[in-house]
Amino acid sequence: MNSIALAPVDGVTDAAFRQIVDEVGKPDILFTEFTPTEGLYRGRTVLLSSLKKHESETPVIAQFFGGDPRYFSYAFFVAAELGYDGVDVNMGCPDSSIVKKGGGAGLLLDLPRAGTIIDTLHTAQTEWQNGKTVYDTDLPTEMKDAIKNLTLQNNKRKSRLTISVKIRIGYETSQMPEAVKSLLEHKLDRISIHGRTFRQRYSGLANWEEIAKAVAAAKGSGTAIFGNGDVHTLSDAHKKIVDYGVDGILIARAAFGNPWLFADRQPTDFERFEMMLKHAKLYLHYRPDLDLKPMRKHFAWYCKGLHNAANLRSRLMNVTSLEDLESVLSF
């Protein structure tokens, strides 16, 4: 069966947003925002905030980035302990600071190293199935303690996690289908492909013809190919599945401020106001250490299409607390 999934987006697909999308739209798969693997190894417990999750029957995949293969073993054990359904390697982020360190889209320049990362995850998978846990690793004690606290909230541990990657069609120019053929040598469950190169970042149009080349290369391999880029509606997603033969679609920007997209319906203005408040409350539930400043981008997205949206957005850009938000929305 073809799948429609919420794509991983840094600073957007956190626990609160994933829960909202899951409850309102029910996509087939949810992806987390990315987490740096080396940071976990160094004991930066604040990074676990991106791995908080709600209870759900919907599969949730934890995405990680980094350039050093050895740190991905720790990431696997963290994700497995927290009850995630899979681990995804970010090979598409165009952020220059990440790429310079060999992570994100930088891995497209070193596919053998990407293969080593995947092999490292497979080794961790085997060790996990043989009984090794995150507490048997040499992660710092404070990280293990923080994971234990989160595990109490997410204790449905899986015996097997999917192993996947998310890439772009290439770095300077398209590397399809050669890059996919290289990755297929490492027994992946899924390859998700954004139809732009690193150089394009988010400009221009996604090239779905190049994604189709990956589909052809993966035929018969047992690896699912998901496409991503310029998917604006649910009907658009289904059309691309038919037109390009992908096994699934990742939707990112079209879902910002519009979790109803996955349910294929338009909300009322009042539903948008209610969702802003619910989303804000969930955000503070998962991040009680913060105020609502990081939510302002979401508020702006929820305003799209509303009457007098510009004035409302302007007022929402000053919100820092639930009281502020309620005042603006007149709850």
Helices and strands as residue ranges (DSSP letters): E 3-6, H 15-25, E 29-36, H 37-41, G 45-51, E 60-65, H 70-81, E 86-91, H 96-100, G 104-109, H 111-129, G 134-136, H 141-151, E 162-170, H 178-184, E 190-197, H 208-218, E 224-228, H 234-244, E 248-251, G 253-255, G 259-263, H 269-286, G 293-295, H 296-302, H 309-316, H 322-329
